[in-house]
């Protein structure tokens, strides 16, 4: 065995005649495995089994389990294979091929931002406190309020839905009279008069038949064509 515990109050167990386990840091521990190294400048670190794991200088308080992992920043944990941690206060699970499966059989609470770099599938409900926002485009989002949803694109609050009304493109011009607040309004689409056939986007278009089951009200004259 070439097991070496060279750090003060350190402990090293395991390795074979061809490999070396070294606990070089102050109060560091290497338990089992093969060719696992803790540098002398990495105090209070721990490697639990595995193969070719290393806590380098700067990896104080680091922990490794698995194979071919490297921790070079303080207070970081690597569990898996081929993980390299250069940033302090990091916990890495999985492998460097992104093929590992991490299972949490219970509740998972994250008290800061979380980034998922691929698709996320949710088989149950997704509870959102306020909004779902587009990355890199902060003013495009779906907002959730008590009994109300708002779709915003850019600075435009284009669609608003509540328990008894749907408002589309409402409130676009602050100088214009807003009719969507009327107590009798259930569906409101805002636009611009005399915009049909022009470059102004103010015309509502229905692609199929339009049927009205009740009365039709509006101006005294209509233009059809």
MOHUUR-V999529 format. One line per field, one symbol per residue. psi: psi as a letter, one per 40 degrees, with the letter a starting at -180 (. if undefined). burial: 1 if it has 24 or more other ideal C-beta (glycine too) atoms within 12 Angstrom, else 0. Layout:
psi: ???
burial: ???
This chain:
psi: ifhhgeihfihhhaiaeeihhhgeihfihhhaahfhhhidegifihhgaahfihhihefieihhhbhfihheiifihhhbhfhhhehifhhhhaieefeihhhhgaihhheaihhheaihhheaihhhddihihhegdehihihihfiihhhhbehgdhhhadeihhhfifdhdeihheeeidehdhhhiahifeheaehgehhhheaihhheaihiaidiihh.
burial: 001110100111011000111111100111111111111101111111111111110111111111111111110111111111100001010000000000000000000000000000000000000000000000001010000011110000111110001010111100000001000000011100000000000000000000000000000000000
